Amino acid sequence: MRPSKQMLSFVKLAATTVLLGLVPTEGHAVDQLLPKMEPCPDGKLAANVEWETLGQVGVLRMKIFDASARSVGKVEVPQVRPEPADLTWLDNRWVMCESFMGERASGFFYVDAQSLRGYLLEIYSVKGQGSWEFDVSYSDRDSSFSVSNASIGRTCLFPIVLGPVPNREEEYFRVEFCQRFTAAVDAFRSWMQEKKWQTFDVIGQPAIREGTGGLALCSHDEKLALVYFSLRADSPQNILRTARFLPLPPEVVTRLSADKTNVVLSWGEKGDFTIRRRSSKEETAPANSEGEVLYKGTVENAVDGPATLVLDTDISRKPDDAAIKSEGEDLGDAAERNKHPSAKESKASRKQSGGKKSTPVRRRH
């Protein structure tokens, strides 16, 4: 069972604390993916992946070396129970790995080896729910952050304006997707700098309707507000620039601040909306189902243009994927497997089959 969003946020915060050095990492078990560094195509750089965990808290670390095996630097991102595999150079600049987080969740860690910037995309394909969920983390020499996102189907909408993502694992191992994803994150970084905000997160389930737009409860620098955003297939910069922030009454903010769990937004007619809180037993119920009404309001001029929303959340699988083992497989066994030279087997197999992998979630071998 996937942990709650609140639990993941707490664990991610703890992992970020480790990442920032506020909690010493000495004494934590450090695992290394490959027995030796993996060179980039022109041989001028090489990389390997380390990770360390303390309970649920984890840090995923890409280490970069020059042609003489001297350390150039490293990039770290927080992750819940990291378990990396498939270290792959996409070109002479970008290196990545996948990190498994359970049967229906994976992370894709992209690193710019020249500027030492790291971008982590975590995708949760929650069984029985109509949307994939997306968390993004970023780290460079001077800064780091993690952000949750509004989504529908397998479309990541805001504030990382990524649009539809592939349902085949192989597509995440292409430089084209890497560039699209990192450009969306960089647009968000620039937007945050312009706003002079330090943190941003989407809370609960957003209201998404083509022709009307998107509405989500958000928190920026610990201040709650509603954000109205376009669903158009436009550039991330334009979507972020045109987003509107709507203040909430103080009494509503107080109630939401006391309990942010199971918050759901839904559209009515002509821009009116409702914020509800469902009980934990109703988590998979439709957005407009009964629940405690926290607030009703209206977004003026809530009219949006054509959108590209991919609602299909089926995962493309090969026939042998039916052999997936339960998510409860011991993580220590997987770590030992990754340290062994045979950990490169899946990467070699992908190259022999034309670069094909089959699913953005975990396939256990």
C-alpha positions as CSV (number, residue, x, y, z in Angstrom):
1,M,0.0,0.0,0.0
2,R,1.3,3.4,-0.9
3,P,1.9,5.7,2.1
4,S,-0.3,8.8,2.4
5,K,0.6,12.0,0.7
6,Q,1.2,13.6,4.1
7,M,3.5,10.7,5.1
8,L,5.4,11.1,1.9
9,S,5.8,14.8,2.4
10,F,7.1,14.2,5.9
11,V,9.6,11.6,4.8
12,K,10.6,13.8,1.9
13,L,11.2,16.7,4.3
14,A,13.3,14.5,6.5
15,A,15.3,13.3,3.4
16,T,15.8,16.9,2.4
17,T,17.1,17.7,5.8
18,V,19.7,14.9,5.4
19,L,20.5,16.3,2.0
20,L,21.1,19.8,3.3
21,G,23.5,18.4,5.9
22,L,21.4,19.4,8.9
23,V,21.5,15.8,10.0
24,P,24.9,14.1,9.7
25,T,25.0,11.2,7.3
26,E,28.1,9.6,8.7
27,G,27.3,6.0,9.8
28,H,24.5,5.5,7.3
29,A,24.9,2.6,5.0
30,V,26.1,3.8,1.6
31,D,25.4,1.5,-1.4
32,Q,26.9,1.9,-4.9
33,L,25.1,0.8,-8.0
34,L,28.0,-0.4,-10.3
35,P,31.4,-1.9,-9.4
36,K,33.1,0.7,-11.6
37,M,32.2,4.0,-13.2
38,E,30.2,4.1,-16.4
39,P,31.8,6.4,-19.1
40,C,29.8,8.8,-21.3
41,P,29.9,8.2,-25.1
42,D,33.0,10.3,-25.8
43,G,34.8,9.0,-22.7
44,K,35.5,12.5,-21.2
45,L,33.2,11.9,-18.2
46,A,32.0,9.0,-16.2
47,A,29.3,8.4,-13.5
48,N,28.1,6.1,-10.8
49,V,25.2,6.2,-8.4
50,E,25.2,5.9,-4.6
51,W,22.3,5.9,-2.2
52,E,21.9,5.8,1.5
53,T,18.9,5.1,3.7
54,L,17.8,5.4,7.3
55,G,14.4,3.8,7.6
56,Q,12.1,5.5,5.1
57,V,14.4,8.4,4.6
58,G,16.8,8.2,1.6
59,V,19.3,10.1,-0.5
60,L,20.0,9.3,-4.1
61,R,23.4,10.6,-5.3
62,M,25.0,10.7,-8.8
63,K,28.8,11.0,-8.7
64,I,30.6,12.5,-11.7
65,F,34.3,11.8,-12.7
66,D,36.6,13.0,-15.4
67,A,38.5,10.8,-17.8
68,S,41.3,10.2,-15.2
69,A,38.7,9.0,-12.6
70,R,39.1,12.1,-10.6
71,S,35.9,13.3,-8.9
72,V,34.3,16.3,-10.6
73,G,31.4,16.6,-8.2
74,K,28.1,15.0,-7.1
75,V,24.4,15.7,-7.2
76,E,22.0,14.5,-4.4
77,V,18.2,14.4,-4.2
78,P,15.9,13.1,-1.5
79,Q,13.9,10.0,-2.1
80,V,11.8,7.6,-0.1
81,R,13.6,4.2,0.0
82,P,15.8,4.8,-3.1
83,E,16.7,1.7,-5.1
84,P,18.4,2.7,-8.3
85,A,19.1,0.7,-11.4
86,D,19.9,1.3,-15.1
87,L,22.6,4.0,-15.1
88,T,22.4,5.4,-18.6
89,W,24.2,8.2,-20.5
90,L,21.7,9.8,-22.8
91,D,24.5,11.8,-24.5
92,N,27.8,13.3,-23.4
93,R,26.0,15.8,-21.1
94,W,23.0,14.0,-19.5
95,V,23.2,10.9,-17.4
96,M,20.3,9.2,-15.6
97,C,19.1,6.3,-13.6
98,E,15.7,4.8,-12.7
99,S,14.9,4.3,-9.0
100,F,12.2,1.8,-8.0
101,M,9.8,2.8,-5.3
102,G,7.4,-0.2,-5.4
103,E,5.3,-2.1,-7.9
104,R,3.4,0.9,-9.1
105,A,5.9,3.7,-8.6
106,S,9.2,4.8,-10.1
107,G,11.6,7.7,-10.1
108,F,13.7,9.0,-13.0
109,F,16.8,10.9,-11.9
110,Y,18.4,13.1,-14.6
111,V,21.7,14.8,-14.0
112,D,23.5,17.5,-16.1
113,A,27.0,16.2,-15.6
114,Q,28.5,19.5,-16.9
115,S,26.7,21.9,-14.6
116,L,26.0,19.4,-11.8
117,R,22.2,19.9,-11.7
118,G,19.9,17.1,-10.7
119,Y,16.2,16.6,-11.6
120,L,14.1,13.8,-10.1
121,L,10.6,12.9,-11.5
122,E,8.7,10.5,-9.2
123,I,5.5,8.9,-10.7
124,Y,2.9,7.1,-8.6
125,S,0.4,5.0,-10.5
126,V,-2.1,4.5,-7.8
127,K,-4.4,1.5,-8.4
128,G,-8.0,2.4,-8.4
129,Q,-7.5,6.1,-8.9
130,G,-8.0,8.0,-12.1
131,S,-4.7,10.0,-12.1
132,W,-1.0,9.4,-11.9
133,E,0.6,11.6,-9.2
134,F,3.9,13.4,-9.8
135,D,6.5,14.7,-7.4
136,V,9.6,16.6,-8.6
137,S,12.8,17.3,-6.8
138,Y,15.7,19.5,-7.9
139,S,19.2,20.1,-6.6
140,D,22.3,22.0,-7.6
141,R,25.4,23.4,-5.8
142,D,23.4,26.2,-4.1
143,S,19.8,25.2,-3.9
144,S,17.3,22.3,-3.7
145,F,13.5,21.8,-3.5
146,S,10.7,19.3,-3.9
147,V,7.2,20.1,-5.3
148,S,4.0,18.1,-5.7
149,N,1.8,18.8,-8.8
150,A,-1.7,19.0,-10.0
151,S,-2.5,16.2,-12.5
152,I,-5.2,14.3,-14.3
153,G,-4.9,11.0,-16.1
154,R,-1.2,10.8,-16.9
155,T,-0.9,14.5,-17.5
156,C,1.3,16.6,-15.2
157,L,-0.3,20.1,-15.3
158,F,1.0,22.5,-12.6
159,P,3.3,24.0,-11.4
160,I,5.7,21.7,-13.4
161,V,4.0,22.1,-16.7
162,L,5.0,18.8,-18.3
163,G,1.9,17.8,-20.1
164,P,1.2,14.1,-21.0
165,V,4.0,11.7,-20.0
166,P,4.7,8.3,-21.7
167,N,3.2,5.1,-20.5
168,R,6.2,3.1,-21.8
169,E,9.4,3.0,-19.6
170,E,11.7,3.2,-22.6
171,E,10.5,6.7,-23.4
172,Y,11.9,8.1,-20.2
173,F,15.4,6.9,-21.3
174,R,15.4,9.3,-24.3
175,V,17.2,12.7,-24.3
176,E,14.0,14.3,-25.8
177,F,12.0,13.5,-22.7
178,C,14.9,14.6,-20.5
179,Q,15.1,18.0,-22.2
180,R,11.3,18.5,-22.0
181,F,11.2,17.6,-18.3
182,T,14.2,19.7,-17.3
183,A,12.9,22.7,-19.3
184,A,9.6,22.5,-17.4
185,V,11.5,22.4,-14.1
186,D,13.7,25.3,-15.1
187,A,10.7,27.4,-16.0
188,F,9.3,26.7,-12.5
189,R,12.6,27.7,-10.9
190,S,12.6,31.0,-12.8
191,W,9.0,31.6,-11.8
192,M,9.7,31.0,-8.2
193,Q,12.7,33.4,-8.3
194,E,10.5,36.1,-9.8
195,K,7.9,35.5,-7.1
196,K,10.6,35.4,-4.4
197,W,9.1,32.3,-3.0
198,Q,11.1,29.6,-1.3
199,T,8.5,26.7,-1.3
200,F,5.4,25.7,-3.3
201,D,3.2,22.7,-3.2
202,V,-0.2,21.5,-4.5
203,I,-2.5,20.2,-1.7
204,G,-5.2,17.6,-2.3
205,Q,-7.1,16.8,-5.5
206,P,-7.5,19.7,-8.0
207,A,-10.5,20.6,-10.1
208,I,-9.7,20.0,-13.8
209,R,-12.1,20.6,-16.7
210,E,-11.2,21.3,-20.3
211,G,-12.7,24.6,-21.4
212,T,-12.8,25.9,-17.8
213,G,-9.2,25.3,-16.5
214,G,-7.5,24.0,-13.5
215,L,-8.0,25.0,-9.8
216,A,-5.9,23.8,-6.9
217,L,-5.3,24.5,-3.3
218,C,-1.6,25.5,-2.9
219,S,0.8,26.5,-0.3
220,H,3.6,29.0,-1.1
221,D,5.9,29.9,1.8
222,E,3.4,28.4,4.2
223,K,0.6,30.6,2.9
224,L,-2.6,28.9,1.6
225,A,-4.3,30.1,-1.5
226,L,-6.2,28.9,-4.6
227,V,-4.4,28.9,-7.9
228,Y,-6.3,29.0,-11.2
229,F,-4.3,27.9,-14.2
230,S,-4.7,27.2,-17.9
231,L,-4.7,23.6,-19.3
232,R,-3.7,24.8,-22.7
233,A,-0.9,23.0,-24.6
234,D,1.3,26.2,-24.1
235,S,4.8,26.8,-22.9
236,P,5.5,26.3,-19.2
237,Q,6.5,29.9,-19.0
238,N,3.2,31.2,-20.3
239,I,1.1,28.8,-18.1
240,L,3.0,30.0,-15.0
241,R,2.9,33.6,-15.9
242,T,-0.9,33.7,-16.5
243,A,-1.7,31.7,-13.3
244,R,-4.1,33.6,-11.0
245,F,-3.9,33.4,-7.2
246,L,-7.2,33.7,-5.3
247,P,-7.2,34.5,-1.5
248,L,-9.2,32.4,0.9
249,P,-11.3,33.8,3.8
250,P,-9.2,33.7,7.1
251,E,-11.6,31.2,8.7
252,V,-11.2,28.8,5.8
253,V,-7.5,29.1,6.0
254,T,-7.6,28.3,9.7
255,R,-9.6,25.1,9.1
256,L,-7.4,24.0,6.2
257,S,-4.2,24.7,8.1
258,A,-5.4,22.5,10.9
259,D,-6.1,19.6,8.6
260,K,-5.0,19.4,4.9
261,T,-5.9,15.8,4.4
262,N,-8.4,14.5,1.8
263,V,-9.1,18.0,0.4
264,V,-10.9,17.8,-3.0
265,L,-11.9,20.7,-5.3
266,S,-14.6,20.3,-7.9
267,W,-16.1,22.6,-10.6
268,G,-19.7,23.6,-10.7
269,E,-21.2,25.6,-13.5
270,K,-19.9,28.9,-14.9
271,G,-16.8,29.1,-12.8
272,D,-18.2,28.2,-9.4
273,F,-16.4,25.6,-7.3
274,T,-16.5,23.7,-4.1
275,I,-13.8,22.7,-1.6
276,R,-14.7,19.5,0.3
277,R,-13.0,17.2,2.7
278,R,-13.8,13.5,2.3
279,S,-13.3,10.9,4.9
280,S,-10.4,8.5,4.5
281,K,-13.0,5.8,3.5
282,E,-14.1,7.9,0.6
283,E,-10.6,8.7,-0.9
284,T,-11.4,7.0,-4.2
285,A,-14.9,8.5,-4.6
286,P,-15.5,11.0,-7.4
287,A,-14.5,14.6,-6.8
288,N,-18.1,15.8,-6.7
289,S,-19.2,13.2,-4.2
290,E,-20.7,14.1,-0.8
291,G,-18.3,15.3,1.9
292,E,-17.8,18.1,4.4
293,V,-18.1,21.4,2.5
294,L,-15.3,23.7,3.5
295,Y,-15.8,26.6,1.0
296,K,-17.8,27.6,-2.1
297,G,-16.7,30.3,-4.5
298,T,-16.5,31.5,-8.1
299,V,-13.5,32.1,-10.4
300,E,-14.4,35.1,-12.6
301,N,-13.8,34.6,-16.3
302,A,-13.0,30.9,-15.9
303,V,-12.8,30.2,-19.6
304,D,-9.9,28.2,-21.0
305,G,-8.7,27.3,-24.5
306,P,-8.2,23.8,-26.1
307,A,-6.1,21.4,-24.0
308,T,-4.2,18.2,-24.5
309,L,-5.2,15.9,-21.6
310,V,-4.3,12.3,-21.8
311,L,-6.7,10.5,-19.4
312,D,-5.6,6.9,-20.2
313,T,-3.6,5.6,-17.3
314,D,-3.0,2.1,-18.6
315,I,0.6,1.0,-18.4
316,S,2.2,-0.6,-21.5
317,R,3.6,-4.0,-20.5
318,K,5.3,-6.9,-22.1
319,P,3.8,-10.4,-21.6
320,D,6.5,-11.4,-19.1
321,D,5.6,-8.5,-16.8
322,A,3.0,-10.7,-15.3
323,A,5.8,-12.2,-13.3
324,I,6.2,-9.1,-11.1
325,K,6.7,-10.0,-7.5
326,S,4.9,-8.4,-4.6
327,E,6.0,-5.0,-3.5
328,G,6.9,-6.5,-0.2
329,E,10.1,-8.1,-1.6
330,D,13.0,-7.4,0.8
331,L,14.8,-4.2,-0.2
332,G,18.1,-5.4,1.0
333,D,18.1,-8.2,-1.6
334,A,17.5,-5.6,-4.3
335,A,20.3,-3.5,-3.0
336,E,22.7,-6.4,-3.1
337,R,21.6,-7.2,-6.6
338,N,22.3,-3.7,-7.7
339,K,25.8,-3.8,-6.4
340,H,26.6,-6.9,-8.4
341,P,27.9,-6.6,-12.0
342,S,24.7,-8.3,-13.2
343,A,22.8,-5.1,-12.3
344,K,23.8,-3.9,-15.7
345,E,21.9,-6.7,-17.4
346,S,18.6,-4.9,-17.9
347,K,20.5,-1.9,-19.5
348,A,22.3,-4.2,-21.9
349,S,19.1,-6.0,-22.7
350,R,17.4,-2.7,-23.5
351,K,20.2,-1.8,-25.9
352,Q,20.0,-5.1,-27.7
353,S,16.2,-4.7,-28.2
354,G,16.5,-1.2,-29.7
355,G,16.4,0.7,-26.4
356,K,13.0,-0.7,-25.4
357,K,11.7,-0.9,-21.9
358,S,8.1,-1.5,-21.2
359,T,6.6,0.5,-18.2
360,P,7.2,3.5,-16.0
361,V,6.7,1.4,-12.9
362,R,8.8,-1.3,-11.3
363,R,9.5,-4.6,-13.0
364,R,11.2,-7.0,-10.7
365,H,13.5,-9.6,-12.1
